[in-house]
């Protein structure tokens, strides 16, 4: 069964991250005296404000392995720690329970914690799904050294 996975997008409100880059996690930075939340990609480790949910047809074990490699590339040893993927696992559970392919994930910094929300799919976000899916699959498999055609 495919996993609904958030993939960073080049749509309005996004910057830096490569199109089709799978989500690795979230971060909060300080900009102009306020806290701003960003979604972080697995390959560039850069931010985006939005992600589109795509039905990723990879086993969870491969996805987790790729996420651990990504974390270790950004913060050596972090991906190997117990619970390193707990926050992303929570986001994936939220997406599975609430989302549909093409829905748009957004994260904002709240007073105490991060606020995650889904916006229903639009024709524009649905049109992005095939391209984002291919890019996400390829990037995750490359992180673990598995050819995308496998």
C-alpha positions in Angstrom: 0.0 0.0 0.0 1.5 3.4 -1.0 2.5 5.8 1.8 1.2 9.4 1.5 4.5 11.2 1.6 5.0 15.0 1.7 7.2 16.2 -1.2 8.4 19.8 -1.3 7.1 22.0 -4.1 8.2 24.9 -6.1 4.8 26.6 -5.7 4.2 30.0 -4.0 5.6 30.2 -0.5 8.5 27.9 -1.2 12.1 28.5 -1.8 15.5 26.8 -1.9 14.5 23.2 -1.9 14.7 21.3 -5.2 11.4 20.4 -6.8 10.4 16.8 -6.0 12.5 16.8 -2.8 11.0 14.5 -0.1 10.4 15.9 3.3 13.1 15.1 6.0 11.7 17.1 8.8 10.9 20.6 10.0 12.8 23.5 11.5 12.0 26.8 13.1 14.1 29.9 12.5 13.9 33.5 13.6 13.1 36.0 10.9 12.3 39.7 11.4 11.7 39.2 15.1 9.3 36.2 14.7 9.6 32.5 14.5 9.0 30.9 11.1 8.6 27.2 10.4 10.0 25.5 7.3 9.8 22.0 5.9 13.3 20.6 5.2 14.3 18.4 2.2 16.3 15.2 2.3 18.9 16.0 -0.3 19.5 19.8 -0.3 18.6 20.1 3.5 17.0 23.4 2.5 13.6 24.8 3.3 10.2 25.1 1.7 6.9 26.3 3.1 4.7 23.8 1.3 4.6 20.1 0.4 2.2 18.1 -1.8 1.2 14.6 -0.6 2.1 11.9 -3.1 1.4 8.1 -2.9 4.9 6.8 -2.6 5.3 3.2 -3.5 8.4 2.4 -1.5 8.5 0.2 1.7 8.7 2.1 4.9 12.1 0.4 5.6 13.6 2.0 2.5 12.1 5.4 3.3 13.4 5.3 6.9 16.9 4.2 5.7 17.0 7.2 3.3 15.8 9.6 6.0 18.5 8.3 8.4 21.2 8.8 5.7 19.9 12.3 5.1 19.9 13.2 8.8 23.5 11.8 9.2 24.6 13.9 6.2 23.3 17.1 7.9 24.1 16.1 11.5 26.6 13.2 11.7 25.3 10.5 14.0 21.8 12.0 14.5 20.1 9.6 12.1 21.4 6.6 14.0 19.9 7.7 17.3 16.8 5.9 18.7 13.7 8.1 18.0 15.5 10.2 15.3 12.6 9.7 13.0 9.8 10.0 15.6 8.7 13.5 14.5 8.5 12.6 10.8 6.7 9.4 11.7 4.1 11.6 13.5 3.8 13.8 10.4 3.4 10.7 8.2 0.7 9.3 10.5 -1.1 12.7 10.3 -0.9 12.7 6.5 -2.2 9.1 6.3 -5.1 9.8 8.7 -6.2 13.2 7.2 -4.8 13.4 3.7 -5.4 12.5 0.1 -3.0 12.6 -2.9 -2.5 16.2 -4.0 -3.4 17.7 -0.6 -0.9 20.5 0.4 0.9 20.3 3.8 1.9 23.5 5.5 3.6 24.0 8.8 3.7 27.2 10.9 5.3 28.1 14.2 2.8 28.4 17.0 3.3 29.9 20.4 4.3 26.6 22.0 4.7 24.1 19.1 4.4 23.6 15.4 1.0 23.7 13.7 0.6 21.4 10.8 -2.3 21.6 8.4 -3.5 20.1 5.2 -5.3 22.0 2.4 -7.5 20.0 0.1 -6.0 19.2 -3.4 -6.5 21.6 -6.2 -6.2 20.9 -9.9 -2.8 22.6 -9.8 -1.5 20.5 -6.9 -2.9 17.3 -8.4 -1.1 18.0 -11.6 2.2 18.2 -9.7 1.8 14.7 -8.2 3.2 12.5 -11.0 6.4 14.7 -11.4 6.9 15.1 -7.6 6.4 11.3 -7.1 9.1 10.4 -9.6 11.5 12.9 -8.2 10.9 11.8 -4.6 11.2 8.1 -5.4 14.5 8.7 -7.2 16.0 10.9 -4.5 15.1 8.5 -1.7 16.5 5.5 -3.6 19.7 7.4 -4.4 20.3 8.2 -0.8 20.4 4.4 0.0 22.4 3.5 -3.1 19.5 1.7 -4.9 18.9 2.4 -8.6 15.5 4.1 -9.2 14.6 1.4 -11.8 14.9 -1.4 -9.1 
